[in-house]
Every structure is written in C-alpha cells, then in structure tokens.
C-alpha cells in the first residue's frame, strides 16, 4: 500500500525521533502542570508510531489515524473545559482578594 519514503517524507528515523521528543515533552508538561490534555497529547503522539508496525496494513493504518484523531479532539475538548474552569477559578480568587483588600482598608478607617 504505502512506500515508507512517501508515507514519511522526512525519513522514518527522523519521524521516530520527533515522536519520542514530542511524547516526552507532553509527558513532562503533564508532570509539571497536571493538566490532562498534555497527557492525552502524549498518548496521541506515541500512538502515531503504531503505523510503523506494518505500514502496508490498511486496518492498522486507518485505525491509528482514527485513534490519533479522536485523541487530539479529546485533548482539545479537555483543554477547553479545564481552561474555562481555571479562568472562572482565577476570576473568583481575584474577586476574593479584592474584597479582602477592601475589607482591610475599611476596618482601618
């Protein structure tokens, strides 16, 4: 089905290196920030390497593409949901800090 030179124009070795680097980067980001979308992206990047098992297997080729696509969609959804929650929590914390500052000033007067 696919010649590896046309499937991976950069070369298989470079693709494997880029996937490993990206997977390690997203895993490190997850460990640093504890945001789940980074872990999902690390899994999606690592799953891309499944194509190398048998590039001529159409089921594996398209199944891996669907899996990676679904994981990336899940990553964006999870990131958007948690990002919105983080923004609300940050806004509430800022409002509480402002209220505490105003209460502190009014108590002194």
DSSP file (Angstrom, degrees, kcal/mol; ACC not computed):
  #  RESIDUE AA STRUCTURE BP1 BP2  ACC     N-H-->O    O-->H-N    N-H-->O    O-->H-N    TCO  KAPPA ALPHA  PHI   PSI    X-CA   Y-CA   Z-CA
    1    1 A X              0   0    0      0, 0.0     2,-0.4     0, 0.0    55,-0.1   0.000 360.0 360.0 360.0 -59.2    0.0    0.0    0.0
    2    2 A X        -     0   0    0     53,-0.2     2,-0.4     4,-0.0    53,-0.0  -0.928 360.0-142.0-120.0 133.6    2.5    2.6    1.2
    3    3 A X    >>  -     0   0    0     -2,-0.4     4,-2.5     1,-0.1     3,-1.0  -0.781  25.5-130.2 -83.0 134.5    6.1    3.1    0.4
    4    4 A X  H 3> S+     0   0    0     -2,-0.4     4,-2.3     1,-0.3     7,-0.2   0.790 105.9  59.7 -60.5 -26.9    7.8    4.3    3.6
    5    5 A X  H 34 S+     0   0    0      1,-0.2    -1,-0.3     2,-0.2     6,-0.1   0.834 112.4  37.6 -71.2 -30.8    9.5    7.1    1.7
    6    6 A X  H <4 S+     0   0    0     -3,-1.0     3,-0.4     1,-0.1    -2,-0.2   0.784 116.8  51.7 -88.4 -28.5    6.2    8.6    0.6
    7    7 A X  H  < S+     0   0    0     -4,-2.5     2,-0.5     1,-0.3    -2,-0.2   0.903 125.6  25.4 -71.2 -40.6    4.4    7.8    3.9
    8    8 A X    ><  -     0   0    0     -4,-2.3     3,-1.6    -5,-0.2    -1,-0.3  -0.797  69.8-179.5-123.6  86.5    7.2    9.5    5.9
    9    9 A X  T 3  S+     0   0    0     -2,-0.5    -1,-0.1    -3,-0.4     3,-0.1   0.755  82.4  55.0 -62.7 -23.8    8.9   12.1    3.6
   10   10 A X  T 3  S-     0   0    0      1,-0.2    -1,-0.3    -4,-0.1     4,-0.2   0.634 122.5 -96.8 -80.8 -13.0   11.3   13.1    6.4
   11   11 A X    <>  -     0   0    0     -3,-1.6     4,-2.1    -7,-0.2     5,-0.2   0.055  27.1 -97.7 102.9 142.5   12.5    9.6    6.9
   12   12 A X  H  > S+     0   0    0      1,-0.2     4,-2.6     2,-0.2     5,-0.2   0.879 120.1  55.2 -62.4 -40.3   11.4    7.0    9.4
   13   13 A X  H  > S+     0   0    0      1,-0.2     4,-2.2     2,-0.2    -1,-0.2   0.916 110.1  45.4 -61.8 -43.6   14.3    7.7   11.8
   14   14 A X  H  > S+     0   0    0     -4,-0.2     4,-2.8     2,-0.2    -1,-0.2   0.893 112.1  51.6 -67.4 -39.0   13.5   11.4   12.0
   15   15 A X  H  X S+     0   0    0     -4,-2.1     4,-2.5     2,-0.2    -2,-0.2   0.924 110.3  48.6 -63.5 -43.7    9.8   10.8   12.5
   16   16 A X  H  X S+     0   0    0     -4,-2.6     4,-2.4     2,-0.2    -2,-0.2   0.922 112.6  48.7 -62.3 -43.5   10.5    8.3   15.3
   17   17 A X  H  X S+     0   0    0     -4,-2.2     4,-2.6    -5,-0.2    -2,-0.2   0.925 112.0  48.4 -62.4 -45.2   12.8   10.9   16.9
   18   18 A X  H  X S+     0   0    0     -4,-2.8     4,-2.7     1,-0.2    -1,-0.2   0.896 112.0  49.5 -62.7 -40.0   10.3   13.7   16.6
   19   19 A X  H  X S+     0   0    0     -4,-2.5     4,-2.6     2,-0.2    -2,-0.2   0.908 112.0  47.7 -65.8 -41.3    7.5   11.5   18.1
   20   20 A X  H  X S+     0   0    0     -4,-2.4     4,-2.6     2,-0.2     5,-0.2   0.932 113.5  47.7 -65.1 -44.7    9.7   10.4   21.0
   21   21 A X  H  X S+     0   0    0     -4,-2.6     4,-2.5     1,-0.2    -2,-0.2   0.930 114.1  46.9 -61.6 -45.4   10.7   14.1   21.7
   22   22 A X  H  X S+     0   0    0     -4,-2.7     4,-2.7     2,-0.2     5,-0.2   0.904 112.0  50.4 -64.6 -41.0    7.1   15.3   21.4
   23   23 A X  H  X S+     0   0    0     -4,-2.6     4,-2.3     1,-0.2    -1,-0.2   0.931 112.8  46.0 -62.7 -45.3    5.8   12.4   23.7
   24   24 A X  H  X S+     0   0    0     -4,-2.6     4,-2.4     2,-0.2    -2,-0.2   0.884 112.2  52.1 -64.7 -38.1    8.5   13.2   26.3
   25   25 A X  H  X S+     0   0    0     -4,-2.5     4,-2.4    -5,-0.2    -2,-0.2   0.947 112.4  43.8 -62.6 -49.4    7.7   17.0   26.1
   26   26 A X  H  X S+     0   0    0     -4,-2.7     4,-2.1     1,-0.2    -2,-0.2   0.867 113.4  51.8 -66.8 -35.2    4.0   16.4   26.6
   27   27 A X  H  X S+     0   0    0     -4,-2.3     4,-2.3    -5,-0.2    -1,-0.2   0.906 110.8  48.2 -65.8 -40.8    4.6   14.0   29.4
   28   28 A X  H  X S+     0   0    0     -4,-2.4     4,-2.2     2,-0.2    -2,-0.2   0.897 110.0  52.2 -65.6 -39.7    6.9   16.5   31.1
   29   29 A X  H  X S+     0   0    0     -4,-2.4     4,-3.0     2,-0.2     5,-0.4   0.896 109.2  50.4 -62.4 -39.2    4.3   19.2   30.7
   30   30 A X  H  X S+     0   0    0     -4,-2.1     4,-2.7     1,-0.2    -2,-0.2   0.932 111.0  47.9 -63.9 -44.4    1.7   16.9   32.3
   31   31 A X  H  < S+     0   0    0     -4,-2.3    -1,-0.2     1,-0.2    -2,-0.2   0.859 117.1  44.0 -63.9 -34.1    4.0   16.2   35.2
   32   32 A X  H  < S+     0   0    0     -4,-2.2    -2,-0.2    -5,-0.2    -1,-0.2   0.913 130.8  19.6 -76.3 -44.8    4.7   20.0   35.6
   33   33 A X  H  < S-     0   0    0     -4,-3.0    -3,-0.2    -5,-0.2    -2,-0.2   0.649  86.1-137.2-104.1 -18.4    1.2   21.3   35.2
   34   34 A X     <  +     0   0    0     -4,-2.7     2,-0.5    -5,-0.4    -4,-0.2   0.828  51.1 148.7  59.4  34.2   -1.1   18.3   36.0
   35   35 A X    >>  -     0   0    0     -6,-0.3     3,-1.3     1,-0.1     4,-0.8  -0.889  44.8-144.9-101.2 126.2   -3.3   19.2   33.0
   36   36 A X  H 3> S+     0   0    0     -2,-0.5     4,-2.1     1,-0.3     3,-0.2   0.746  91.2  68.9 -66.3 -26.8   -4.8   16.2   31.4
   37   37 A X  H 3> S+     0   0    0      1,-0.2     4,-1.9     2,-0.2    -1,-0.3   0.809  96.4  56.3 -65.8 -25.4   -4.8   17.4   27.9
   38   38 A X  H <> S+     0   0    0     -3,-1.3     4,-2.0     2,-0.2    -1,-0.2   0.901 107.4  47.7 -69.1 -39.8   -1.0   17.2   27.9
   39   39 A X  H  X S+     0   0    0     -4,-0.8     4,-2.1     2,-0.2    -2,-0.2   0.889 110.9  51.3 -67.4 -38.7   -1.2   13.5   28.8
   40   40 A X  H  X S+     0   0    0     -4,-2.1     4,-2.3     1,-0.2    -1,-0.2   0.902 110.1  49.6 -64.7 -40.3   -3.7   12.8   26.1
   41   41 A X  H  X S+     0   0    0     -4,-1.9     4,-2.4     2,-0.2    -1,-0.2   0.865 108.2  53.7 -67.1 -35.2   -1.5   14.6   23.5
   42   42 A X  H  X S+     0   0    0     -4,-2.0     4,-2.2     2,-0.2    -2,-0.2   0.920 110.3  47.2 -63.3 -42.1    1.5   12.5   24.7
   43   43 A X  H  X S+     0   0    0     -4,-2.1     4,-2.4     2,-0.2    -2,-0.2   0.903 111.5  50.8 -65.2 -40.9   -0.6    9.3   24.1
   44   44 A X  H  X S+     0   0    0     -4,-2.3     4,-1.1     2,-0.2    -2,-0.2   0.905 111.0  48.5 -63.4 -41.2   -1.7   10.5   20.7
   45   45 A X  H  < S+     0   0    0     -4,-2.4     4,-0.5     1,-0.2     3,-0.3   0.906 113.1  47.0 -66.2 -41.4    1.8   11.3   19.7
   46   46 A X  H >< S+     0   0    0     -4,-2.2     3,-1.3     1,-0.2    -2,-0.2   0.871 106.8  58.1 -68.0 -36.4    3.0    7.9   20.9
   47   47 A X  H >< S+     0   0    0     -4,-2.4     3,-2.0     1,-0.3     4,-0.3   0.783  90.7  72.1 -64.7 -26.3    0.1    6.1   19.1
   48   48 A X  G >< S+     0   0    0     -4,-1.1     3,-1.4    -3,-0.3    -1,-0.3   0.827  86.9  65.1 -57.2 -30.8    1.3    7.6   15.8
   49   49 A X  G X  S+     0   0    0     -3,-1.3     3,-1.4    -4,-0.5     4,-0.3   0.623  78.6  83.1 -70.4 -11.6    4.2    5.2   15.9
   50   50 A X  G X> S+     0   0    0     -3,-2.0     3,-1.5     1,-0.3     4,-0.6   0.788  78.0  69.0 -61.8 -25.8    1.8    2.2   15.6
   51   51 A X  G X4 S+     0   0    0     -3,-1.4     3,-0.5    -4,-0.3    -1,-0.3   0.817  88.9  64.3 -61.7 -29.4    1.8    2.8   11.9
   52   52 A X  G <4 S+     0   0    0     -3,-1.4     3,-0.4    -4,-0.2    -1,-0.3   0.665  83.8  75.5 -71.4 -15.2    5.4    1.6   11.8
   53   53 A X  G <4 S-     0   0    0     -3,-1.5    -1,-0.2    -4,-0.3     2,-0.2   0.954 125.8 -11.5 -60.5 -49.0    4.5   -1.9   12.9
   54   54 A X    X<  -     0   0    0     -4,-0.6     3,-1.8    -3,-0.5    -1,-0.3  -0.663  63.7-173.1-152.9  91.7    3.1   -2.7    9.5
   55   55 A X  T 3  S+     0   0    0     -3,-0.4   -53,-0.2     1,-0.3    -3,-0.1   0.709  86.4  57.9 -62.7 -19.7    2.8    0.3    7.1
   56   56 A X  T 3  S+     0   0    0    -55,-0.1     2,-0.8     5,-0.0    -1,-0.3   0.560  79.7 100.2 -87.5  -8.2    1.0   -1.9    4.5
   57   57 A X    <>  -     0   0    0     -3,-1.8     4,-2.5    -6,-0.2     5,-0.1  -0.693  56.3-165.3 -82.1 110.0   -1.8   -3.0    6.8
   58   58 A X  H  > S+     0   0    0     -2,-0.8     4,-2.9     1,-0.2     5,-0.4   0.873  86.3  53.3 -65.3 -37.4   -4.7   -0.7    5.9
   59   59 A X  H  > S+     0   0    0      1,-0.2     4,-2.4     2,-0.2     5,-0.2   0.935 113.5  42.5 -64.2 -45.7   -6.7   -1.6    9.1
   60   60 A X  H  > S+     0   0    0      2,-0.2     4,-2.4     3,-0.2     5,-0.2   0.902 115.1  51.6 -65.3 -41.4   -3.8   -0.6   11.3
   61   61 A X  H  X S+     0   0    0     -4,-2.5     4,-1.7     2,-0.2    -2,-0.2   0.956 118.8  33.7 -62.0 -53.1   -3.0    2.5    9.1
   62   62 A X  H  X S+     0   0    0     -4,-2.9     4,-2.5     2,-0.2    -2,-0.2   0.845 116.8  55.6 -75.4 -33.3   -6.6    3.9    9.2
   63   63 A X  H  X S+     0   0    0     -4,-2.4     4,-2.6    -5,-0.4    -2,-0.2   0.907 108.8  48.1 -63.4 -41.4   -7.3    2.7   12.7
   64   64 A X  H  X S+     0   0    0     -4,-2.4     4,-2.9    -5,-0.2     5,-0.2   0.904 110.9  51.4 -65.0 -41.1   -4.2    4.5   14.0
   65   65 A X  H  X S+     0   0    0     -4,-1.7     4,-2.3    -5,-0.2    -2,-0.2   0.912 112.1  45.8 -61.6 -42.8   -5.3    7.6   12.1
   66   66 A X  H  X S+     0   0    0     -4,-2.5     4,-2.7     2,-0.2     5,-0.2   0.923 113.6  49.7 -65.9 -43.8   -8.8    7.5   13.7
   67   67 A X  H  X S+     0   0    0     -4,-2.6     4,-2.5     2,-0.2    -2,-0.2   0.931 113.0  45.7 -61.2 -46.8   -7.4    6.8   17.1
   68   68 A X  H  X S+     0   0    0     -4,-2.9     4,-2.3     1,-0.2    -1,-0.2   0.910 113.2  50.9 -64.0 -41.5   -4.9    9.7   16.9
   69   69 A X  H  X S+     0   0    0     -4,-2.3     4,-2.3    -5,-0.2    -2,-0.2   0.921 111.4  47.0 -61.3 -44.9   -7.6   12.0   15.6
   70   70 A X  H  X S+     0   0    0     -4,-2.7     4,-2.6     1,-0.2    -2,-0.2   0.894 111.7  51.1 -64.6 -40.0  -10.0   11.1   18.4
   71   71 A X  H  X S+     0   0    0     -4,-2.5     4,-2.3    -5,-0.2    -1,-0.2   0.890 110.1  49.2 -65.0 -38.6   -7.3   11.6   21.0
   72   72 A X  H  X S+     0   0    0     -4,-2.3     4,-2.2     2,-0.2    -2,-0.2   0.904 111.5  48.8 -67.9 -39.8   -6.5   15.0   19.6
   73   73 A X  H  X S+     0   0    0     -4,-2.3     4,-2.4     2,-0.2    -2,-0.2   0.931 112.0  49.4 -62.1 -44.8  -10.1   16.0   19.6
   74   74 A X  H  X S+     0   0    0     -4,-2.6     4,-2.9     1,-0.2     5,-0.3   0.890 109.1  53.6 -60.9 -39.1  -10.4   14.8   23.2
   75   75 A X  H  X S+     0   0    0     -4,-2.3     4,-2.5     1,-0.2    -1,-0.2   0.919 110.0  46.2 -61.6 -44.6   -7.3   16.8   24.1
   76   76 A X  H  X S+     0   0    0     -4,-2.2     4,-2.2     2,-0.2    -2,-0.2   0.893 114.4  47.9 -66.6 -39.1   -8.8   20.0   22.7
   77   77 A X  H  X S+     0   0    0     -4,-2.4     4,-2.6     2,-0.2     5,-0.2   0.944 113.9  45.9 -66.5 -47.6  -12.1   19.4   24.4
   78   78 A X  H  X S+     0   0    0     -4,-2.9     4,-2.7     1,-0.2     5,-0.3   0.910 113.4  50.5 -62.1 -42.2  -10.5   18.6   27.8
   79   79 A X  H  X S+     0   0    0     -4,-2.5     4,-2.2    -5,-0.3    -1,-0.2   0.896 111.9  47.3 -62.2 -40.7   -8.2   21.6   27.4
   80   80 A X  H  X S+     0   0    0     -4,-2.2     4,-2.1     2,-0.2    -2,-0.2   0.912 113.7  47.2 -68.2 -42.2  -11.1   23.9   26.7
   81   81 A X  H  X S+     0   0    0     -4,-2.6     4,-2.1     2,-0.2    -2,-0.2   0.949 117.3  41.3 -65.4 -49.2  -13.2   22.6   29.6
   82   82 A X  H  X S+     0   0    0     -4,-2.7     4,-2.8     1,-0.2    -1,-0.2   0.853 112.5  56.0 -68.8 -32.7  -10.4   22.8   32.1
   83   83 A X  H  X S+     0   0    0     -4,-2.2     4,-2.1    -5,-0.3    -1,-0.2   0.900 108.5  47.4 -63.4 -40.4   -9.2   26.2   30.7
   84   84 A X  H  X S+     0   0    0     -4,-2.1     4,-2.1     2,-0.2    -2,-0.2   0.905 112.7  48.8 -66.6 -41.4  -12.7   27.6   31.2
   85   85 A X  H  X S+     0   0    0     -4,-2.1     4,-2.4     1,-0.2    -2,-0.2   0.907 111.1  50.4 -64.5 -40.9  -12.8   26.2   34.8
   86   86 A X  H  X S+     0   0    0     -4,-2.8     4,-2.5     1,-0.2    -2,-0.2   0.895 109.4  51.2 -63.8 -39.4   -9.3   27.6   35.5
   87   87 A X  H  X S+     0   0    0     -4,-2.1     4,-2.2     2,-0.2    -1,-0.2   0.903 111.1  47.8 -65.0 -40.8  -10.4   31.1   34.2
   88   88 A X  H  X S+     0   0    0     -4,-2.1     4,-2.4     2,-0.2    -2,-0.2   0.913 113.0  48.2 -65.9 -42.2  -13.5   31.0   36.5
   89   89 A X  H  X S+     0   0    0     -4,-2.4     4,-2.3     1,-0.2    -2,-0.2   0.893 112.0  49.6 -65.5 -39.5  -11.5   30.0   39.5
   90   90 A X  H  X S+     0   0    0     -4,-2.5     4,-2.1     2,-0.2    -1,-0.2   0.898 111.2  49.2 -65.9 -39.9   -8.9   32.7   38.8
   91   91 A X  H  X S+     0   0    0     -4,-2.2     4,-2.2     2,-0.2    -2,-0.2   0.902 111.8  48.7 -65.6 -41.3  -11.6   35.3   38.5
   92   92 A X  H  X S+     0   0    0     -4,-2.4     4,-2.3     2,-0.2    -2,-0.2   0.894 111.2  50.0 -65.8 -39.8  -13.2   34.2   41.7
   93   93 A X  H  X S+     0   0    0     -4,-2.3     4,-2.1     2,-0.2    -2,-0.2   0.883 110.8  49.6 -65.8 -38.2   -9.8   34.2   43.5
   94   94 A X  H  X S+     0   0    0     -4,-2.1     4,-2.3     2,-0.2    -2,-0.2   0.905 111.1  49.1 -66.6 -41.2   -9.1   37.7   42.2
   95   95 A X  H  X S+     0   0    0     -4,-2.2     4,-2.4     2,-0.2    -2,-0.2   0.893 111.4  49.8 -64.3 -39.9  -12.6   38.9   43.4
   96   96 A X  H  X S+     0   0    0     -4,-2.3     4,-2.3     2,-0.2    -2,-0.2   0.887 110.4  50.0 -66.6 -38.3  -12.0   37.4   46.8
   97   97 A X  H  X S+     0   0    0     -4,-2.1     4,-2.1     2,-0.2    -2,-0.2   0.899 111.5  48.2 -66.8 -39.9   -8.6   39.1   47.1
   98   98 A X  H  X S+     0   0    0     -4,-2.3     4,-2.3     2,-0.2    -2,-0.2   0.898 111.8  49.9 -65.9 -40.2  -10.1   42.5   46.1
   99   99 A X  H  X S+     0   0    0     -4,-2.4     4,-2.3     2,-0.2    -2,-0.2   0.900 111.2  48.9 -65.0 -40.0  -12.9   42.0   48.6
  100  100 A X  H  X S+     0   0    0     -4,-2.3     4,-2.0     2,-0.2    -1,-0.2   0.883 110.8  50.8 -66.3 -38.0  -10.4   41.1   51.3
  101  101 A X  H  X S+     0   0    0     -4,-2.1     4,-1.8     2,-0.2    -2,-0.2   0.900 111.4  47.4 -66.6 -39.7   -8.3   44.2   50.4
  102  102 A X  H  X S+     0   0    0     -4,-2.3     4,-2.2     1,-0.2    -2,-0.2   0.890 111.2  50.9 -68.9 -38.5  -11.3   46.4   50.6
  103  103 A X  H  X S+     0   0    0     -4,-2.3     4,-1.6     1,-0.2    -1,-0.2   0.862 108.9  52.6 -65.8 -35.4  -12.4   44.9   54.0
  104  104 A X  H  X S+     0   0    0     -4,-2.0     4,-1.1     2,-0.2    -1,-0.2   0.887 111.1  45.8 -67.0 -39.7   -8.9   45.5   55.3
  105  105 A X  H  X S+     0   0    0     -4,-1.8     4,-1.1     1,-0.2    -2,-0.2   0.878 112.7  49.7 -71.5 -37.8   -9.0   49.2   54.3
  106  106 A X  H  < S+     0   0    0     -4,-2.2    -2,-0.2     1,-0.2    -1,-0.2   0.796 106.8  55.7 -73.3 -26.8  -12.5   49.8   55.7
  107  107 A X  H  < S+     0   0    0     -4,-1.6    -1,-0.2     1,-0.2    -2,-0.2   0.827 105.6  52.5 -71.9 -31.5  -11.5   48.2   59.0
  108  108 A X  H  <        0   0    0     -4,-1.1    -1,-0.2     1,-0.2    -2,-0.2   0.799 360.0 360.0 -73.1 -29.1   -8.6   50.6   59.4
  109  109 A X     <        0   0    0     -4,-1.1    -1,-0.2     0, 0.0    -2,-0.2   0.468 360.0 360.0 -76.4 360.0  -10.8   53.7   58.9
